[in-house]
Amino acid sequence: MMEKLTPNELAFIALANEYCHALERSLDYESREQFMGTMLKLLPRLYITMSDLEDDPYADAYIESALEEDVYDMMRGRVAQIMAEEDIYLEVFVEDMKYSDTPISASVSENLADLYQEFFNLIHSIQEALTETQHEMLCQCRLNFVNYWGQTLCNVLRALNAAFYGW
């Protein structure tokens, strides 16, 4: 039985919480550049920290879906408002791209809201759980990272980088 979480697990929880707060305060940023700069600093740290977490094939915990749809839509809408014309970008890492003659677009706001949902649900579920369950929830989050949100994070990071540096 685990007595405490590892430093990397604690670091990821703290970064996920920081990301959620950054999106919740998104309308407080003075400019789009300031918002993008914050995201460009947080997203790579989240990726690296999650990559450093250990896999546990025996972990079996459920992360409760706690984020309400209207809150998701509000976060997505706030980011879309901030990003304005920079919200939509061409996506190349989509399975449908192999079969499409036309470009496929994605949105920064939807990608950031998807990440917010993942991290919000984790933070909400992990707060009252026992240490062993917290560890297992982080393992589930890592599995979700490998199968879904890791690629989402990379895709939106690329789009934010292009918008921030004016490519």
trRosetta pair geometry for C-beta under 8 A, 3 or more apart (Angstrom, degrees):
i j d omega theta_ij theta_ji phi_ij phi_ji
1 131 8.0 92 167 80 86 110
1 132 5.7 -61 -152 -71 80 128
2 5 7.3 55 156 -80 133 44
2 131 5.1 -135 101 129 100 111
2 132 5.1 151 37 -88 98 67
2 135 5.3 91 22 -28 165 151
3 131 6.6 20 166 96 14 166
4 131 6.1 -85 -105 -139 26 145
5 9 4.0 -117 179 90 109 130
5 10 5.3 135 102 -52 120 83
5 13 7.6 27 140 -9 165 135
5 131 6.3 -146 -46 -151 76 94
5 134 6.1 -69 -74 111 120 128
5 135 6.4 -174 -108 -77 81 84
5 138 7.7 107 -138 -16 119 153
6 9 4.7 98 52 4 77 102
6 10 7.1 -144 93 -2 42 86
6 53 8.0 152 64 -126 130 74
6 54 7.7 85 6 6 158 111
7 10 5.7 -56 -147 40 33 111
7 11 6.1 36 153 -24 66 106
8 11 5.5 -51 -144 35 32 114
8 12 6.5 33 156 -20 64 102
8 49 6.3 171 -164 -163 82 78
8 52 5.0 -130 -142 111 139 113
8 53 5.6 -178 130 -86 123 66
9 12 5.9 -52 -150 33 31 109
9 13 6.6 31 152 -17 63 104
9 53 6.4 88 -82 -118 71 108
9 134 7.5 102 163 135 133 103
9 135 6.7 -40 -127 -110 159 69
9 138 5.3 -23 -137 -125 104 173
10 13 5.7 -54 -149 36 33 111
10 14 6.3 32 153 -18 66 107
11 14 5.7 -57 -149 38 31 112
11 15 6.3 28 154 -17 66 108
11 49 5.2 -139 114 -139 109 129
12 15 5.7 -56 -145 40 33 109
12 16 6.1 34 156 -20 67 106
12 46 7.4 87 -140 -142 77 63
12 49 4.5 170 -84 137 81 121
12 50 5.9 101 -123 -76 129 65
12 53 6.4 -10 -34 -58 152 125
12 138 6.7 110 81 -140 140 117
12 141 7.9 151 146 104 138 142
13 16 5.8 -54 -146 36 29 111
13 17 6.3 30 154 -18 63 108
13 122 7.7 -140 -117 134 74 114
13 123 7.1 126 -159 -102 82 78
13 126 6.6 -127 -122 110 121 157
13 138 7.7 -69 -60 -91 94 117
14 17 5.7 -56 -150 38 30 112
14 18 6.3 32 151 -21 65 106
15 18 5.4 -51 -145 36 34 114
15 19 6.3 39 153 -22 65 102
15 42 6.8 154 -168 -158 93 85
15 45 5.6 -152 -133 121 139 109
15 46 5.2 -178 139 -89 129 73
15 49 5.7 145 17 31 154 160
16 19 5.6 -49 -150 33 32 114
16 20 6.6 33 152 -19 63 103
16 46 6.9 100 -76 -124 64 110
16 119 3.9 -168 -165 -148 98 110
16 122 6.0 -42 163 79 160 130
16 123 5.9 -169 118 -57 114 104
17 20 5.7 -52 -150 34 32 112
17 21 6.5 30 153 -15 65 106
17 119 7.6 -157 -58 167 32 114
17 123 5.6 122 -86 -111 81 136
18 21 5.8 -56 -149 39 31 110
18 22 6.3 36 152 -24 65 105
18 42 6.5 -158 111 -124 109 120
19 22 5.6 -54 -148 32 31 114
19 23 6.6 24 156 -13 65 103
19 42 5.2 143 -92 168 87 139
19 43 8.0 94 -112 -76 123 56
19 46 6.3 28 -55 -71 142 137
19 115 6.9 -80 159 135 141 114
19 116 7.2 -150 134 -99 101 65
19 119 5.5 22 79 101 123 177
20 23 6.1 -58 -152 38 31 105
20 24 6.2 30 152 -19 66 110
20 116 6.1 115 -112 -145 70 80
20 119 5.4 -151 -56 112 101 119
20 120 5.5 127 -117 -80 128 77
20 123 6.3 -72 -14 3 158 156
21 24 5.5 -55 -142 40 33 113
21 25 6.1 15 161 -3 67 111
22 25 6.2 -68 -145 49 25 97
22 26 7.0 62 146 -72 58 74
22 38 5.5 -177 -154 148 131 131
22 39 7.3 161 138 -76 141 66
22 42 6.3 -131 9 -42 165 162
23 26 5.3 -5 -158 -44 40 115
23 75 5.4 29 158 -150 121 114
23 78 7.4 124 -180 81 75 131
23 79 7.1 -32 -142 -60 95 113
23 112 6.4 168 -106 156 124 110
23 113 7.8 145 -162 -94 145 54
23 116 5.0 -80 64 -98 171 128
24 75 7.5 -46 -82 -103 52 103
25 28 4.5 -39 177 26 88 125
25 29 7.5 107 128 -38 84 77
26 29 6.3 -33 -169 0 44 111
26 35 6.1 56 -152 -129 81 125
26 75 7.5 109 5 -148 141 69
26 78 4.7 114 79 139 131 125
26 79 6.0 -68 -170 -76 162 68
26 82 6.0 -103 164 -33 109 147
27 78 5.7 -92 -50 -150 94 114
27 81 7.7 10 -98 85 93 133
27 82 7.5 -140 -93 -64 53 109
29 32 7.7 102 114 -85 129 20
29 34 4.5 180 -170 93 106 112
29 35 4.2 149 81 -62 174 88
29 38 7.2 -124 -100 1 132 136
29 82 7.0 49 59 -130 126 134
30 34 5.3 69 50 4 80 156
31 34 4.7 104 56 2 79 99
31 35 7.2 -141 98 0 47 85
32 35 5.7 -57 -153 39 35 112
32 36 6.1 31 153 -16 70 108
32 82 5.5 149 -109 170 79 81
32 83 6.6 119 -142 -102 117 36
32 84 7.2 -72 -87 14 144 105
32 86 7.1 112 178 37 144 140
33 36 5.8 -54 -141 41 30 108
33 37 6.1 36 156 -24 64 107
33 164 6.7 112 -135 -136 71 79
34 37 5.6 -51 -145 34 28 115
34 38 6.6 31 154 -20 61 103
35 38 5.9 -56 -155 32 30 111
35 39 6.6 25 152 -14 65 107
35 82 5.2 -13 48 174 172 145
36 39 5.6 -56 -148 40 35 110
36 40 6.0 36 154 -21 69 108
36 160 5.2 175 -152 -165 95 99
36 163 6.2 -133 -122 96 151 109
36 164 4.5 -173 137 -84 135 106
37 40 5.7 -54 -142 37 29 112
37 41 6.6 26 156 -16 62 106
37 164 6.8 132 -69 -137 62 132
38 41 6.0 -62 -154 36 30 107
38 42 6.2 18 156 -12 68 113
39 42 5.8 -61 -138 43 32 105
39 43 5.7 30 169 -24 70 112
39 112 7.0 -56 -126 -110 136 127
39 156 7.9 -82 167 137 131 109
39 157 8.0 -159 143 -106 96 64
39 160 5.4 -115 102 -145 125 161
40 43 6.6 -38 -122 30 23 109
40 44 7.5 18 175 -7 51 105
40 157 7.2 113 -119 -147 64 79
40 160 5.6 -162 -72 127 89 124
40 161 6.5 116 -117 -82 117 70
40 164 6.1 -16 -50 -30 146 168
41 44 7.4 -71 -165 36 23 98
41 45 6.9 13 153 -11 59 119
42 45 5.8 -73 -156 41 34 111
42 46 6.1 33 155 -23 73 108
43 46 5.7 -53 -147 33 32 112
43 47 6.5 32 156 -19 65 105
43 153 5.6 170 -164 -169 102 97
43 156 7.1 -144 -124 92 152 100
43 157 4.8 -172 123 -89 146 106
43 160 7.5 136 7 42 153 149
44 47 5.5 -54 -148 36 36 114
44 48 6.1 32 157 -17 70 106
44 157 6.8 103 -60 -135 76 143
45 48 5.9 -54 -142 39 30 107
45 49 6.0 27 160 -17 64 111
46 49 6.0 -59 -142 40 25 108
46 50 6.2 20 161 -14 63 111
46 115 7.9 74 129 -168 165 128
46 153 6.6 -134 93 -140 119 147
47 50 6.2 -62 -148 40 24 105
47 51 6.2 25 155 -22 62 111
47 150 6.8 101 -130 -141 90 79
47 153 5.6 174 -76 125 104 142
47 154 7.2 91 -109 -67 143 78
47 157 7.8 -30 -33 -46 142 154
48 51 5.6 -57 -148 35 29 114
48 52 6.5 27 155 -20 64 108
49 52 5.8 -59 -153 34 31 111
49 53 7.3 43 148 -35 61 94
50 53 5.8 -39 -159 8 41 115
50 141 7.3 -110 -130 127 114 101
50 142 6.2 172 -172 -109 91 75
50 145 4.9 -174 160 -120 140 162
50 150 7.2 -149 102 -93 139 98
51 145 8.0 -145 -68 146 56 143
53 138 6.2 -135 -157 154 149 112
53 139 7.7 -157 146 -91 124 52
53 142 5.2 -131 90 -86 128 132
55 139 6.9 92 -154 -142 43 95
55 142 6.5 -153 -99 121 64 143
56 59 4.0 80 94 -28 112 110
56 135 7.2 47 1 149 162 101
56 136 7.1 -98 86 -108 138 60
56 139 4.4 -68 45 -110 103 145
59 135 6.9 -128 -114 122 122 81
59 136 4.0 174 -159 -133 96 74
59 139 3.4 71 72 79 168 155
59 140 6.6 -135 128 -43 118 73
60 136 6.3 -39 48 -163 32 131
61 129 7.8 57 -157 -154 140 153
61 133 5.5 130 -116 -160 135 70
61 136 3.3 120 -19 117 122 111
61 137 4.6 -81 108 -65 141 61
61 139 7.2 107 27 54 106 98
61 140 5.4 -118 71 -21 83 131
62 125 7.8 -135 110 -151 60 145
62 137 8.0 -28 74 -103 23 85
62 140 7.3 142 -107 -107 19 170
63 121 5.3 84 151 137 109 108
63 122 5.7 -30 -145 -91 134 61
63 125 4.8 -158 -147 19 65 166
63 137 5.4 109 -82 -149 91 96
63 140 5.5 -172 -23 103 108 137
63 141 6.7 90 -61 -65 152 83
63 144 8.0 -53 28 -26 146 145
64 121 6.5 -159 86 -165 52 92
64 124 6.7 -97 77 106 103 109
64 125 4.7 156 28 -93 88 108
65 121 5.7 -32 -117 -120 41 130
66 120 6.7 -134 76 134 100 92
66 121 5.3 156 26 -117 87 64
66 124 3.9 -101 45 113 162 163
66 125 6.8 -165 -22 -49 126 78
67 71 5.7 -124 -168 79 82 121
67 72 5.6 90 145 -58 119 97
67 116 7.6 120 -119 124 156 86
67 117 5.0 -128 49 -131 159 75
67 120 4.7 77 -70 98 117 137
67 121 5.9 -78 -10 -60 100 85
67 124 7.7 -169 -48 -9 69 148
68 71 4.8 88 64 6 83 104
68 72 7.2 -148 97 -6 42 87
69 72 5.4 -52 -149 36 36 115
69 73 6.2 35 154 -18 68 106
70 73 5.5 -50 -144 39 34 113
70 74 6.3 40 152 -24 64 103
71 74 5.5 -49 -146 33 33 115
71 75 6.5 33 154 -17 64 102
72 75 6.0 -57 -152 36 29 108
72 76 6.3 26 153 -15 65 109
72 113 5.6 94 -170 177 76 115
72 116 7.4 161 -123 89 68 114
72 117 5.7 22 -109 -79 112 112
73 76 5.6 -54 -143 41 32 112
73 77 6.0 34 156 -21 65 109
73 113 8.0 54 -86 -154 20 151
74 77 5.7 -56 -145 38 28 112
74 78 6.4 32 155 -23 63 104
75 78 5.8 -51 -148 32 30 112
75 79 6.6 23 157 -12 63 106
75 112 7.5 -135 149 113 105 93
75 113 4.8 143 101 -114 107 92
75 116 5.2 -121 156 86 161 168
76 79 6.1 -61 -152 40 29 106
76 80 6.2 30 152 -20 66 109
76 109 4.8 92 -166 153 67 101
76 110 5.8 32 -136 -90 119 51
76 112 7.7 153 -107 73 59 85
76 113 3.8 -21 -73 -54 86 156
77 80 5.5 -53 -142 37 31 113
77 81 6.3 36 155 -22 64 104
77 109 7.3 82 -64 -176 14 140
78 81 5.7 -54 -153 33 29 113
78 82 6.5 25 151 -15 64 106
78 109 7.9 162 68 -139 50 111
79 82 5.6 -54 -148 38 35 111
79 83 5.9 23 158 -11 70 112
79 87 7.4 123 128 -120 81 106
79 108 6.4 -135 153 115 118 90
79 109 3.8 161 93 -119 106 81
79 112 5.1 167 -120 67 167 137
79 113 6.6 -146 22 -46 137 91
80 83 6.0 -60 -136 46 27 103
80 84 7.9 101 162 -68 53 26
80 87 5.0 42 -134 -120 67 154
80 107 6.9 -1 -98 174 98 132
80 108 7.9 155 -90 72 55 84
80 109 3.9 -16 -59 -62 76 165
81 84 7.1 13 179 -65 30 68
83 86 4.7 -115 -177 79 83 87
83 87 3.8 115 104 -76 124 77
83 108 5.1 163 -109 66 164 133
83 109 6.0 -141 25 -51 136 95
83 163 7.3 -25 -147 -166 95 167
84 87 6.6 180 71 -22 16 100
85 88 7.9 -58 -175 31 43 90
86 89 7.8 13 178 -61 59 97
86 108 7.0 6 125 2 80 145
86 163 4.2 87 -166 -133 130 133
87 107 5.1 7 156 -154 91 95
87 108 5.2 -121 -146 36 54 98
87 109 5.3 -6 -150 -13 115 106
88 105 5.1 4 -173 -178 102 130
88 106 7.4 154 -151 78 58 32
88 107 5.4 -36 -94 -97 59 78
88 108 7.9 -107 -55 0 20 81
89 105 6.7 149 77 -153 28 78
89 106 6.0 -27 66 63 79 80
89 107 7.5 138 18 -107 73 29
89 108 6.7 71 -4 -46 114 87
89 159 4.0 -158 9 -126 167 119
89 162 7.1 121 -130 62 135 137
89 163 7.7 -101 -76 -47 125 108
90 103 4.9 -51 -132 -176 111 127
90 104 7.1 100 -159 70 65 48
90 105 6.0 -57 -99 -101 45 65
90 106 7.8 63 171 18 10 80
91 94 5.1 62 124 -23 117 118
91 97 7.2 -133 110 -66 79 127
91 104 5.1 -61 63 101 95 94
91 105 6.3 114 2 -155 94 16
91 106 4.0 71 -52 -12 132 114
91 155 6.3 21 -131 -161 100 130
92 97 5.8 107 -156 -147 45 167
92 104 7.9 145 -84 54 31 100
93 97 7.5 1 -35 7 3 147
93 151 6.2 -149 137 -174 136 113
93 154 7.7 8 40 95 168 112
93 155 5.7 -134 52 -88 125 113
94 97 4.7 111 67 -25 82 102
94 104 5.2 -93 52 100 147 153
94 106 7.5 172 -56 -56 129 118
95 98 6.5 -39 179 9 48 110
96 99 6.0 -72 -165 49 54 97
96 100 5.6 52 144 -34 83 119
96 104 6.1 119 88 -87 108 152
97 100 5.6 -65 -134 34 33 114
97 104 5.4 -108 -84 13 85 131
100 103 7.6 131 126 -91 127 7
100 104 5.9 93 67 -47 169 104
106 110 7.0 -122 -180 63 77 119
106 111 6.4 55 155 -47 117 115
106 155 6.6 -2 85 151 162 132
106 156 7.9 -110 124 -80 126 76
106 159 7.5 -125 84 -58 106 151
107 110 4.3 82 70 9 103 102
107 111 6.7 -172 91 -6 53 85
108 111 5.9 -62 -149 41 29 110
108 112 6.0 23 158 -15 68 111
108 156 5.7 114 -133 -146 66 97
108 159 5.4 -151 -81 112 97 134
108 160 6.4 112 -130 -69 126 83
108 163 7.5 -30 -64 -7 151 152
109 112 6.0 -57 -142 40 27 106
109 113 6.1 26 157 -17 63 111
110 113 5.6 -56 -144 40 30 111
110 114 6.3 37 153 -25 64 103
111 114 5.6 -51 -149 31 31 114
111 115 6.7 28 153 -14 63 103
111 152 5.3 180 -149 -177 93 95
111 153 7.9 160 171 -83 109 30
111 155 6.4 -137 -124 89 148 105
111 156 3.8 180 121 -71 145 128
111 159 7.7 126 33 37 154 139
112 115 5.7 -51 -151 37 35 111
112 116 6.3 43 147 -24 65 104
112 156 6.1 160 -56 -171 73 156
113 116 5.2 -47 -145 34 35 119
113 117 6.5 43 152 -24 64 100
114 117 5.7 -49 -152 30 31 114
114 118 6.8 32 150 -18 62 103
114 149 6.8 -170 132 -113 104 98
114 152 5.7 -91 95 -177 135 157
115 118 5.7 -52 -151 34 36 113
115 119 6.3 23 156 -9 69 109
115 149 6.0 124 -103 -160 73 119
115 152 6.4 -172 -61 115 92 122
115 153 6.2 95 -96 -84 130 85
115 156 7.5 -108 -22 36 132 154
116 119 6.1 -64 -145 45 28 102
116 120 5.7 30 159 -23 67 112
117 120 5.8 -52 -135 37 24 111
117 121 6.2 24 163 -17 60 109
118 121 6.3 -63 -154 36 22 108
118 122 6.5 19 153 -16 61 110
118 141 7.1 116 172 -140 102 93
118 144 6.3 176 -141 131 122 142
118 149 5.2 -1 -54 -77 168 161
119 122 5.6 -54 -147 37 34 113
119 123 6.2 32 157 -18 68 106
120 123 5.9 -57 -146 39 28 108
120 124 6.1 27 156 -19 64 111
121 124 5.8 -56 -143 39 28 112
121 125 6.1 21 160 -15 64 112
122 125 6.0 -64 -145 41 26 105
122 126 5.8 16 165 -18 66 119
122 137 6.3 142 -144 154 81 113
122 138 7.7 79 -158 -91 123 56
122 141 5.2 37 -102 -88 136 134
123 126 6.1 -60 -134 38 23 107
123 127 6.8 44 163 -49 58 97
124 127 6.5 -44 -163 -3 24 115
125 129 6.6 24 148 -33 69 128
125 137 5.8 -179 111 -138 121 146
126 129 5.5 -70 -147 27 40 120
126 134 5.0 78 -153 -127 95 88
126 137 5.3 -162 -86 88 93 153
126 138 7.6 60 -104 -52 135 82
129 133 3.9 -120 179 95 117 120
129 134 4.9 156 92 -60 115 74
129 137 6.5 119 52 -16 170 138
130 133 4.8 86 57 13 77 106
130 134 7.0 -137 97 -10 36 89
131 134 5.4 -52 -146 33 32 116
131 135 6.4 35 155 -20 65 102
132 135 5.7 -51 -153 32 31 113
132 136 6.6 28 150 -15 63 106
133 136 5.5 -54 -147 39 36 112
133 137 6.3 40 151 -23 67 102
134 137 5.6 -53 -149 34 31 112
134 138 6.5 31 152 -17 63 104
135 138 5.8 -56 -153 36 31 111
135 139 6.6 34 147 -20 64 104
136 139 5.3 -49 -150 33 37 116
136 140 6.6 40 149 -19 65 100
137 140 5.5 -49 -150 35 36 113
137 141 6.4 39 148 -20 65 103
138 141 5.3 -48 -146 35 36 115
138 142 6.4 42 150 -23 64 100
139 142 5.5 -48 -150 32 34 115
139 143 6.7 37 149 -19 63 100
140 143 5.5 -49 -151 33 36 113
140 144 6.5 37 148 -17 65 103
141 144 5.5 -51 -150 38 35 114
141 145 6.4 46 145 -27 64 101
142 145 5.2 -45 -149 29 36 120
142 146 6.6 35 152 -18 65 100
143 146 5.8 -50 -150 35 33 110
143 147 6.2 11 158 0 66 114
144 147 6.1 -68 -138 52 28 98
144 148 5.4 -41 -176 43 69 111
144 149 5.7 26 139 10 92 109
145 148 7.4 -73 -104 58 9 66
145 149 5.6 -56 -109 66 48 92
145 150 4.4 73 174 -50 71 101
146 150 6.1 28 -89 1 22 139
148 151 7.0 -96 178 36 24 98
148 152 6.6 7 153 -12 68 116
149 152 4.8 -51 -143 40 50 119
149 153 6.0 57 155 -26 74 98
150 153 5.8 -52 -151 32 28 113
150 154 6.6 26 151 -15 62 105
151 154 5.6 -53 -147 38 35 111
151 155 6.2 37 154 -21 67 107
152 155 5.8 -56 -147 36 29 112
152 156 6.3 17 161 -9 65 109
153 156 6.3 -62 -144 42 26 101
153 157 6.1 31 155 -25 63 111
154 157 5.6 -56 -145 35 28 116
154 158 6.5 32 156 -21 63 103
155 158 5.9 -55 -156 31 29 111
155 159 6.7 24 150 -14 64 106
156 159 5.5 -51 -147 39 39 112
156 160 6.1 40 154 -19 69 105
157 160 5.8 -54 -143 39 29 109
157 161 6.2 34 154 -23 63 107
158 161 5.7 -54 -148 34 27 114
158 162 6.5 27 155 -17 62 105
159 162 5.8 -55 -150 36 31 110
159 163 6.4 25 154 -14 65 108
160 163 5.8 -57 -144 41 32 108
160 164 5.8 31 158 -21 68 112
161 164 5.9 -57 -140 38 25 110
161 165 6.1 -6 171 10 63 113
161 167 7.7 32 119 -9 76 127
162 165 6.7 -73 -138 52 20 88
162 166 7.9 -121 170 58 51 5
162 167 4.1 -72 -147 41 81 122
163 166 7.6 26 -177 -72 26 37
163 167 7.9 -53 -46 32 25 85
